[in-house]
Amino acid sequence: MSALDIVLVVARLLVGVWLLWSVPVLVRGVRPARLGGVSVVVPARDEARSLPRLLATIPDEVEVVVVDDESADDTAVQAAIAGARVVESASRPAGWTGKAWACAQGAAAAAGDVLVFVDADVRFGPDGLAAVADQVRTVGGLVSVQPHHEPGAPVEHLAAVFNVVGLAGTDAASPLGHRRGSRGAFGPVLGTTRRDYEAVGGHEVARASVVDDVALAAAYRRAGEPVEIRAGGDLVSFRMYPQGFRQLVEGFTKNLAAGAGAVRRLTAGLVVAWLSLLVQGSVAPVRAVLADAGLVWPVVLYVVVALQFWWMARRVGRFHPLVAVLFPVSLALFLVVFLASLVATVRGSVSWRGRRVPTR
């Protein structure tokens, strides 16, 4: 390994540190929890299995509006059993995605002055919802929380690279983001005051976007309103894509195809540089074996890259140590899905939850 090779490896390791330099984590407020006037809106399509676990983590005094988005299962029944107010989605207008239309209807039906839009696979820890509401009332604008990923089945651990790249792409954890502001947003938990929500146009501004969170955040920024991104830490978590491999692939294909445009060019370049280090670390031992060369430096490189990846992955989720040991597997899936997202971008649509939704 030449001196130049070592310099390039170190430089890209530093890029990884830069991208996740300081993750902004949601914290409990110093004041007692204030949940009066908070309404939780849950857009739900075939979420009968996930929904009860979410609703069990929401305090009883909070208004919960579940919008049943043409579910084929008993989503509405499970929501009603848990005490939520159920709104059956009206026919979707032309040009609207299902989730954006469900959120718009839920906001219209809710009574609170603070609206928190929550995906069905989210779980709130003690004071988690109160922390989101406090952040909204303190900062204003839009508060976006990326929950801490709690994988269930082994296949869900393959999301590690996606989760790291997703947070890195927003600049929320980098020095650049701290100085110039983050980009994009995360949709699992979005909090806002009703006044700000209506002032920017509500979900109508995101009606045609497959990533309504990114479109909504862009509308807030255009209106001069702050967009705060936080990691869930021990207050907000989720089990991402619990329905298996197909859901994972479809979900991340959708997110990559439609959300890449929100990333700064500089940040995109840094992410690509860091990913190239993962590729190099993955293939170095194989190349050495095929070339009948020494294995010391390739193995050292593999271990160093795995250790850094482990540090980064643990900042976004509770991943198994084997995720770091076998990081090339997660990386390979990411690269395949990224290529699929490029194809979806060219086609102009992607499949998600039994519907074709636009990527432009």
NUFI-978361 format. One line per field, with one value per residue (C-alpha): x, y, z; residue number from 1; residue in one letter. Coordinates in Angstrom, 3 decimals. Example, Ala and Ser with C-alpha at 12.3 -4.5 7.8 and 13.67 -1.06 7.14 Angstrom:
# residues 2
c1 (12.300:13.670)
c2 (-4.500:-1.060)
c3 (7.800:7.140)
i (1:2)
aa (A:S)
END
This chain:
# residues 360
c1 (0.000:1.623:1.783:-0.762:-3.156:-2.837:-3.503:-6.627:-7.915:-7.347:-8.991:-12.137:-12.203:-12.210:-15.050:-17.078:-16.343:-17.378:-20.700:-21.755:-19.702:-22.361:-25.778:-28.471:-30.529:-34.016:-33.888:-36.440:-37.531:-36.470:-40.095:-42.901:-44.416:-47.052:-49.353:-52.461:-53.404:-51.300:-52.900:-51.183:-52.122:-51.350:-51.721:-52.282:-52.526:-52.570:-51.014:-53.156:-50.061:-47.971:-50.634:-51.541:-47.900:-47.647:-50.929:-49.943:-47.018:-49.103:-50.409:-54.176:-54.668:-53.414:-55.885:-55.034:-56.496:-55.876:-56.647:-57.419:-55.933:-57.968:-56.559:-57.251:-56.825:-58.506:-56.429:-59.554:-60.770:-57.431:-57.284:-60.793:-60.052:-57.039:-59.230:-58.126:-60.487:-60.732:-61.175:-61.962:-60.048:-62.166:-61.453:-57.988:-57.989:-55.975:-52.361:-52.197:-50.178:-51.972:-49.920:-50.086:-53.869:-54.262:-52.160:-54.150:-57.423:-56.038:-54.875:-58.301:-60.006:-57.625:-58.347:-54.867:-52.748:-49.692:-49.821:-47.506:-47.642:-46.458:-45.882:-47.472:-44.146:-42.939:-42.727:-42.501:-40.465:-41.419:-41.687:-40.874:-44.000:-43.750:-40.163:-41.339:-44.135:-41.771:-39.341:-42.169:-43.353:-39.818:-38.440:-41.517:-41.432:-41.083:-39.493:-38.426:-37.359:-35.555:-36.374:-33.652:-33.855:-34.701:-34.388:-36.421:-35.831:-32.257:-33.076:-33.911:-30.275:-29.449:-30.802:-27.636:-25.955:-29.254:-29.785:-26.270:-26.454:-29.928:-28.764:-25.481:-27.301:-29.269:-26.130:-27.917:-24.906:-22.092:-20.354:-21.745:-25.285:-24.706:-23.514:-25.699:-28.677:-29.693:-31.467:-34.433:-36.337:-37.462:-41.117:-41.692:-42.258:-43.044:-44.174:-45.456:-47.855:-51.149:-50.490:-47.187:-48.624:-51.495:-49.278:-47.017:-49.981:-50.118:-49.711:-51.097:-47.580:-46.413:-49.474:-47.627:-44.383:-43.568:-41.338:-43.812:-41.439:-38.787:-41.357:-42.972:-39.607:-38.743:-41.998:-41.144:-37.689:-39.088:-41.395:-38.447:-39.510:-36.923:-36.636:-35.059:-33.865:-33.315:-32.378:-34.798:-32.220:-33.937:-37.142:-38.387:-37.705:-39.132:-38.908:-38.299:-39.911:-40.973:-42.778:-39.572:-37.067:-39.462:-40.829:-37.288:-36.203:-39.343:-39.150:-35.532:-35.880:-38.670:-36.669:-33.494:-35.283:-37.316:-35.196:-31.734:-32.471:-32.600:-28.931:-26.288:-23.839:-20.888:-22.520:-23.418:-19.774:-18.608:-21.091:-19.898:-16.279:-17.086:-18.990:-15.982:-13.960:-16.489:-16.182:-12.385:-12.414:-14.829:-12.830:-9.271:-8.946:-10.511:-8.154:-5.183:-6.146:-6.732:-3.401:-1.611:-0.430:0.066:-3.074:-1.840:-2.785:-6.066:-7.168:-6.126:-8.106:-11.146:-11.037:-10.564:-13.461:-15.659:-14.889:-15.781:-18.948:-19.902:-19.403:-21.641:-24.314:-24.698:-25.475:-28.592:-29.844:-29.437:-27.706:-26.099:-22.267:-22.363:-23.589:-20.094:-18.297:-20.320:-20.654:-20.076:-23.478:-25.360:-23.237:-23.998:-27.735:-27.449:-25.673:-28.263:-31.157:-29.420:-29.248:-32.923:-33.720:-31.961:-34.134:-37.224:-36.183:-35.903:-39.277:-40.830:-42.571:-41.975:-44.098:-45.036:-47.775:-49.567:-49.605:-47.523:-46.291:-44.302:-40.616:-40.510)
c2 (0.000:3.248:6.489:8.001:5.098:5.628:9.361:8.687:6.150:8.514:11.380:9.336:8.124:11.783:12.387:9.783:11.556:14.879:13.500:12.261:14.722:15.693:14.058:16.413:14.243:14.990:15.657:15.924:19.445:21.006:21.916:19.473:17.765:19.885:17.780:19.924:21.092:18.380:16.269:13.216:12.423:8.908:8.162:4.413:1.980:-1.706:-0.988:-3.263:-4.998:-1.916:0.560:-0.859:-0.709:2.956:3.963:2.243:4.678:7.852:9.374:9.149:12.928:13.394:13.503:10.826:10.915:7.831:8.249:4.885:5.153:2.500:-0.344:-3.960:-5.150:-4.133:-1.001:1.028:-1.579:-1.695:2.098:2.317:-0.380:1.644:4.721:6.730:8.780:7.087:9.052:7.040:8.596:10.226:9.494:10.719:13.773:13.605:14.602:13.628:10.789:8.638:9.664:13.405:13.201:11.206:13.717:16.649:15.027:14.210:17.784:19.082:16.718:17.360:20.020:20.710:23.809:21.520:18.823:15.819:13.578:10.090:6.908:3.754:1.986:4.658:4.112:6.920:6.446:8.158:11.926:11.344:12.975:15.776:16.431:16.791:19.150:21.225:21.515:22.700:25.299:26.522:26.675:26.893:25.920:22.199:19.685:16.456:13.437:10.427:7.650:5.369:2.215:-0.910:-3.819:-6.950:-9.697:-10.241:-8.777:-5.434:-5.044:-4.633:-1.082:0.110:1.746:3.318:4.801:6.216:7.716:9.099:11.078:12.083:13.412:15.966:17.601:17.587:15.970:17.701:21.001:22.344:21.644:23.266:26.460:26.674:24.547:21.029:19.891:17.620:16.073:12.748:11.780:9.312:12.182:15.733:18.324:21.838:24.422:24.591:28.254:27.547:24.491:26.450:29.425:27.336:25.621:22.376:19.059:20.516:21.805:18.161:16.634:15.096:14.156:10.571:12.006:14.427:15.136:16.619:18.654:19.940:20.924:22.796:24.767:25.773:26.903:28.936:30.665:31.532:29.080:26.944:23.212:21.353:17.765:15.595:11.966:10.099:8.783:6.982:9.027:7.996:4.724:2.664:-0.742:0.139:-2.015:-4.920:-6.703:-8.102:-7.771:-6.646:-3.778:-2.716:-2.629:-0.799:1.723:2.663:2.687:5.239:7.347:7.386:8.058:10.973:12.399:12.665:16.094:17.644:16.822:19.527:18.749:19.025:16.647:14.215:14.201:13.534:10.675:9.126:9.468:7.706:4.957:4.437:3.680:1.013:-0.465:-0.433:-2.020:-4.708:-5.811:-5.336:-8.796:-10.505:-8.722:-9.660:-13.333:-13.360:-11.623:-13.912:-10.768:-10.039:-9.920:-7.731:-4.306:-5.457:-7.033:-3.938:-1.776:-4.048:-3.916:-0.133:0.471:-1.977:-0.207:3.188:1.809:0.325:3.722:5.359:2.656:2.712:6.437:5.778:2.396:-0.600:-2.800:-6.154:-6.256:-8.613:-5.611:-4.163:-7.454:-8.119:-4.516:-5.477:-7.232:-4.097:-2.040:-4.354:-4.072:-0.291:-0.136:-2.404:-0.343:2.860:1.575:0.604:4.129:5.564:3.363:4.510:8.123:7.626:5.858:8.610:6.374:3.727:1.054:1.606:-0.102:-1.393:1.959:3.603:6.945:9.605:10.166:13.654)
c3 (0.000:-1.133:0.821:-1.553:-0.925:2.812:2.461:0.387:2.900:5.826:3.924:3.307:6.894:7.903:5.452:7.348:10.627:9.041:7.775:11.228:13.255:15.784:15.551:16.933:19.265:20.555:24.299:27.084:27.922:31.214:31.919:32.733:29.704:27.929:25.812:25.903:22.408:20.706:17.977:16.496:12.886:11.638:7.906:7.814:4.912:5.875:9.270:11.460:12.862:13.574:14.642:18.102:19.197:18.207:19.828:23.084:23.408:23.011:26.285:26.793:26.938:23.376:20.496:17.941:14.439:12.307:8.616:7.059:3.572:1.737:3.829:2.876:6.473:9.752:10.301:11.149:13.648:15.460:15.614:17.076:19.660:20.816:21.284:18.260:16.156:12.767:9.557:6.442:3.549:0.883:-2.777:-3.609:-5.919:-9.113:-8.580:-4.910:-3.395:-0.862:2.162:1.463:0.999:4.217:6.167:4.774:5.843:9.278:9.822:8.834:11.290:14.206:16.826:18.223:17.717:17.473:14.791:14.870:11.788:12.724:10.714:12.109:12.713:15.174:18.938:21.500:24.645:27.906:27.249:23.565:22.195:24.745:23.621:20.014:21.045:23.200:20.292:18.027:20.507:21.187:17.649:15.431:11.785:11.097:13.466:11.776:13.819:12.422:14.910:16.209:14.098:16.114:13.637:14.240:11.677:10.423:7.000:8.626:9.668:5.965:6.265:8.035:5.021:3.963:7.420:7.595:4.103:4.815:7.841:6.214:3.155:5.182:6.627:9.987:11.684:9.789:10.596:7.304:8.433:11.807:10.089:6.986:7.964:7.063:3.902:3.364:6.267:7.687:7.417:10.290:12.747:11.585:14.119:13.471:14.794:12.935:12.200:10.443:8.693:7.207:6.369:4.107:2.426:4.395:2.621:-0.570:-1.301:-1.179:-2.822:-5.795:-4.053:-3.157:-0.399:1.120:4.017:1.702:-0.234:2.944:4.414:1.218:1.530:5.098:4.049:1.147:3.610:5.844:8.557:10.354:9.724:12.620:12.172:15.227:15.791:18.024:20.494:23.372:22.969:19.513:17.698:14.872:13.295:9.686:6.968:9.216:6.377:4.930:2.125:-0.601:1.482:2.386:-1.260:-2.431:0.392:-0.101:-3.891:-3.462:-1.024:-3.102:-6.387:-5.119:-2.301:-3.826:-5.271:-1.799:-1.104:-1.536:-4.336:-1.981:0.477:-2.289:-3.369:0.180:0.582:-2.687:-1.528:1.734:-0.079:-2.344:0.799:1.751:-1.735:-1.538:1.910:0.695:-2.348:-1.041:0.605:-2.433:-4.831:-2.671:-2.689:-6.438:-7.053:-4.590:-2.776:0.903:3.023:5.874:4.484:2.898:6.179:8.141:5.734:6.036:9.836:9.961:7.581:9.510:12.791:11.394:9.844:13.206:14.876:12.279:12.234:16.010:15.826:13.764:14.997:17.259:14.721:15.430:15.484:12.486:10.449:10.803:10.268:7.114:5.943:2.253:2.262:3.313:0.927:-2.005:-1.357:-1.177:-4.538:-6.178:-4.800:-5.847:-9.424:-9.195:-8.022:-11.087:-13.293:-11.382:-11.859:-15.613:-15.716:-13.618:-11.089:-8.451:-6.785:-3.154:-1.126:-4.192:-6.001:-8.679:-7.415:-9.305:-8.611:-10.096)
i (1:2:3:4:5:6:7:8:9:10:11:12:13:14:15:16:17:18:19:20:21:22:23:24:25:26:27:28:29:30:31:32:33:34:35:36:37:38:39:40:41:42:43:44:45:46:47:48:49:50:51:52:53:54:55:56:57:58:59:60:61:62:63:64:65:66:67:68:69:70:71:72:73:74:75:76:77:78:79:80:81:82:83:84:85:86:87:88:89:90:91:92:93:94:95:96:97:98:99:100:101:102:103:104:105:106:107:108:109:110:111:112:113:114:115:116:117:118:119:120:121:122:123:124:125:126:127:128:129:130:131:132:133:134:135:136:137:138:139:140:141:142:143:144:145:146:147:148:149:150:151:152:153:154:155:156:157:158:159:160:161:162:163:164:165:166:167:168:169:170:171:172:173:174:175:176:177:178:179:180:181:182:183:184:185:186:187:188:189:190:191:192:193:194:195:196:197:198:199:200:201:202:203:204:205:206:207:208:209:210:211:212:213:214:215:216:217:218:219:220:221:222:223:224:225:226:227:228:229:230:231:232:233:234:235:236:237:238:239:240:241:242:243:244:245:246:247:248:249:250:251:252:253:254:255:256:257:258:259:260:261:262:263:264:265:266:267:268:269:270:271:272:273:274:275:276:277:278:279:280:281:282:283:284:285:286:287:288:289:290:291:292:293:294:295:296:297:298:299:300:301:302:303:304:305:306:307:308:309:310:311:312:313:314:315:316:317:318:319:320:321:322:323:324:325:326:327:328:329:330:331:332:333:334:335:336:337:338:339:340:341:342:343:344:345:346:347:348:349:350:351:352:353:354:355:356:357:358:359:360)
aa (M:S:A:L:D:I:V:L:V:V:A:R:L:L:V:G:V:W:L:L:W:S:V:P:V:L:V:R:G:V:R:P:A:R:L:G:G:V:S:V:V:V:P:A:R:D:E:A:R:S:L:P:R:L:L:A:T:I:P:D:E:V:E:V:V:V:V:D:D:E:S:A:D:D:T:A:V:Q:A:A:I:A:G:A:R:V:V:E:S:A:S:R:P:A:G:W:T:G:K:A:W:A:C:A:Q:G:A:A:A:A:A:G:D:V:L:V:F:V:D:A:D:V:R:F:G:P:D:G:L:A:A:V:A:D:Q:V:R:T:V:G:G:L:V:S:V:Q:P:H:H:E:P:G:A:P:V:E:H:L:A:A:V:F:N:V:V:G:L:A:G:T:D:A:A:S:P:L:G:H:R:R:G:S:R:G:A:F:G:P:V:L:G:T:T:R:R:D:Y:E:A:V:G:G:H:E:V:A:R:A:S:V:V:D:D:V:A:L:A:A:A:Y:R:R:A:G:E:P:V:E:I:R:A:G:G:D:L:V:S:F:R:M:Y:P:Q:G:F:R:Q:L:V:E:G:F:T:K:N:L:A:A:G:A:G:A:V:R:R:L:T:A:G:L:V:V:A:W:L:S:L:L:V:Q:G:S:V:A:P:V:R:A:V:L:A:D:A:G:L:V:W:P:V:V:L:Y:V:V:V:A:L:Q:F:W:W:M:A:R:R:V:G:R:F:H:P:L:V:A:V:L:F:P:V:S:L:A:L:F:L:V:V:F:L:A:S:L:V:A:T:V:R:G:S:V:S:W:R:G:R:R:V:P:T:R)
END
